[in-house]
Amino acid sequence: MSKLQMTHGQPRRHRGFTLVELMIAMLLGLIVIGGVISVFLAGQQTYRANEAMGDVGDSSRVAFELLSRDFRGAGHTGCDDTNGRVANVLNNATLWYTNWSLPLQAYDDASKDPAISTITGDGAPVANTSSVLMLSTSNTDASVGSASGDPASFNINAASTQLAAGDIIVVCDFDHATIMQVTSYSGTSVGHASGTTVTPGNCTTGLGYPGNCSGSNSYTFLPNAHIGLLTASDWYIGTNPTGTGGHSLYRVSVTYGATGASVSAPVEMVRNVSNMQISYLQSGGTAFGNAASIGNWSTVSAAQVTLTVQSANLRASVDNSAPLSRQFTSTITLRNRVQ
């Protein structure tokens, strides 16, 4: 008999899968594949969400750090500020970046802020978002040296410094501070002549307190008196560069050149910050209020800043249709106004 098994004289045939079995197997395979795809998509969405959360968190930290630096120093001359004795001998002491009587001032609608209201296109202020301008000083590598004998100049303790003609500086000692503009710089001599050789220029060579353009009040700062560079900045929410369709945290500041002071073009500091709302606390107060509620800006001792930050990924939301958006709030104290 042949090794091939015979049944009724015919070879036994090996049976395959039936159509029903194949269909069931395909269905089970599709279920497994669907599960794998679902897990993959869920993982991808989780990754996008975590990346977006990290993105907005990093942006908020950078924004608050940069804002805090200017806020904390607002109104600080570099010397003791408690006596409030500041003389301003600039020809125009009412410009936003020279008006030391308002070293901190804010607006609830950035489009009404006179320092930035004329900006159009990239960096144009966004209506109904807060803006704030702040004046302070930054340290230089110079201090007052020996008397020069010239009422329109003084000596400094270094032959080469960061100072240059056109800079607006704040010189202060135990008695008072004086805001003036450097009209010339040579060796160790800093000139502050009156006139309009630089913008805005000085109205007098007298550096005494109270010091104003109605008359000269002479004063000689003692050796080692502090010299600081006047800094001025305005923070606000502006439109992104053309084509991006979003908003960013912007800063404009005062810059100096040989001809004097000017306002810089808007600088985008942190992208995708869609809103900023700031409220303020006055000394002795118990509640924060918006800018419109502040009657005396010299009494403001703290600010509460709320930023709305969006992720760079425009499909980070749960339904993949929008960026992730979160609000962050930080309270910042003005250091020189805390007793």
Secondary structure as the mmCIF struct_conf table of DSSP 4:
data_model
#
loop_
_struct_conf.conf_type_id
_struct_conf.id
_struct_conf.beg_label_comp_id
_struct_conf.beg_label_asym_id
_struct_conf.beg_label_seq_id
_struct_conf.end_label_comp_id
_struct_conf.end_label_asym_id
_struct_conf.end_label_seq_id
BEND BEND1 LYS A 3 LEU A 4
STRN STRN1 MET A 6 THR A 7
TURN_TY1_P TURN_TY1_P1 HIS A 8 GLY A 9
STRN STRN2 GLN A 10 PRO A 11
HELX_LH_PP_P HELX_LH_PP_P1 ARG A 12 ARG A 15
HELX_RH_AL_P HELX_RH_AL_P1 LEU A 19 GLY A 73
TURN_TY1_P TURN_TY1_P2 ALA A 74 GLY A 75
BEND BEND2 GLY A 78 CYS A 79
TURN_TY1_P TURN_TY1_P3 THR A 82 ASN A 83
STRN STRN3 VAL A 86 ASN A 88
STRN STRN4 LEU A 90 LEU A 90
BEND BEND3 ASN A 91 ASN A 91
BEND BEND4 LEU A 95 LEU A 95
TURN_TY1_P TURN_TY1_P4 TRP A 96 THR A 98
TURN_TY1_P TURN_TY1_P5 TRP A 100 SER A 101
BEND BEND5 PRO A 103 PRO A 103
STRN STRN5 LEU A 104 TYR A 107
BEND BEND6 ASP A 108 ASP A 109
HELX_RH_3T_P HELX_RH_3T_P1 ALA A 110 LYS A 112
TURN_TY1_P TURN_TY1_P6 PRO A 114 THR A 118
BEND BEND7 GLY A 121 GLY A 121
TURN_TY1_P TURN_TY1_P7 ASP A 122 GLY A 123
HELX_LH_PP_P HELX_LH_PP_P2 ALA A 124 ALA A 124
STRN STRN6 PRO A 125 PRO A 125
HELX_LH_PP_P HELX_LH_PP_P3 VAL A 126 VAL A 126
TURN_TY1_P TURN_TY1_P8 ALA A 127 ASN A 128
BEND BEND8 THR A 129 THR A 129
STRN STRN7 SER A 131 SER A 143
STRN STRN8 VAL A 144 VAL A 144
BEND BEND9 SER A 146 SER A 146
BEND BEND10 GLY A 149 GLY A 149
TURN_TY1_P TURN_TY1_P9 PRO A 151 ALA A 152
STRN STRN9 SER A 153 ASN A 155
STRN STRN10 ILE A 156 ILE A 156
BEND BEND11 ASN A 157 ASN A 157
BEND BEND12 ALA A 159 SER A 160
BEND BEND13 GLN A 162 GLN A 162
TURN_TY1_P TURN_TY1_P10 ALA A 165 GLY A 166
STRN STRN11 ILE A 168 CYS A 172
BEND BEND14 PHE A 174 ASP A 175
STRN STRN12 ALA A 177 GLN A 181
STRN STRN13 SER A 184 SER A 186
TURN_TY1_P TURN_TY1_P11 GLY A 187 THR A 188
STRN STRN14 SER A 189 GLY A 191
STRN STRN15 SER A 194 SER A 194
BEND BEND15 GLY A 195 VAL A 198
STRN STRN16 THR A 199 THR A 199
BEND BEND16 PRO A 200 PRO A 200
STRN STRN17 ASN A 202 ASN A 202
BEND BEND17 CYS A 203 CYS A 203
BEND BEND18 THR A 205 THR A 205
BEND BEND19 TYR A 209 PRO A 210
STRN STRN18 ASN A 212 ASN A 212
TURN_TY1_P TURN_TY1_P12 CYS A 213 SER A 214
STRN STRN19 GLY A 215 GLY A 215
HELX_LH_PP_P HELX_LH_PP_P4 PHE A 221 LEU A 222
TURN_TY1_P TURN_TY1_P13 PRO A 223 ASN A 224
STRN STRN20 HIS A 226 THR A 239
HELX_LH_PP_P HELX_LH_PP_P5 ASN A 240 ASN A 240
BEND BEND20 PRO A 241 PRO A 241
TURN_TY1_P TURN_TY1_P14 THR A 242 GLY A 243
BEND BEND21 THR A 244 THR A 244
STRN STRN21 HIS A 247 GLY A 257
TURN_TY1_P TURN_TY1_P15 ALA A 258 THR A 259
STRN STRN22 GLY A 260 VAL A 263
HELX_LH_PP_P HELX_LH_PP_P6 SER A 264 PRO A 266
STRN STRN23 VAL A 267 ARG A 271
TURN_TY1_P TURN_TY1_P16 ASN A 272 ASN A 272
STRN STRN24 VAL A 273 GLN A 282
TURN_TY1_P TURN_TY1_P17 SER A 283 GLY A 284
BEND BEND22 THR A 286 ALA A 287
STRN STRN25 GLY A 289 GLY A 289
HELX_RH_3T_P HELX_RH_3T_P2 ALA A 291 SER A 293
BEND BEND23 GLY A 295 GLY A 295
HELX_RH_3T_P HELX_RH_3T_P3 TRP A 297 THR A 299
STRN STRN26 VAL A 300 GLN A 310
BEND BEND24 ALA A 312 ALA A 312
TURN_TY1_P TURN_TY1_P18 LEU A 314 ARG A 315
BEND BEND25 SER A 317 SER A 317
TURN_TY1_P TURN_TY1_P19 VAL A 318 ASP A 319
BEND BEND26 ASN A 320 ALA A 322
STRN STRN27 SER A 325 THR A 333
HELX_RH_3T_P HELX_RH_3T_P4 ARG A 335 ARG A 337
#
